Amino acid sequence: MWGQDLVPIFLCTWHVLKAWCLHSIEKIKDSKVKHAILDHLHMVMFMSINPNETIDDFKACGKEMVVESFDNLQPGVAWTTYFWAYYCQFGK
């Protein structure tokens, strides 16, 4: 998740999901959008890697799913900025 020049930090899925829920309450006003975004991110978090794909392919697939959900659901600037800053090593 973080660049190689930083100390690696491993977070359990429970803490990540909790942070997403707490920040979504603050940053996404529409409850339907909030639930749809969290459902979509939950699917991304638990997606499995195909044995025939590379880690780069896996990351690209995850990024594509996140970008697509954000583009379709429009969670707002506050949520999008938070998510990209804290959970992605790539910008949109």
PyMOL commands that set and color helices and strands:
alter all, ss='L'
color gray80, all
select helices_A, chain A and resi 13-27+31-45+55-73+77-87
alter helices_A, ss='H'
color red, helices_A
deselect
rebuild
show_as cartoon
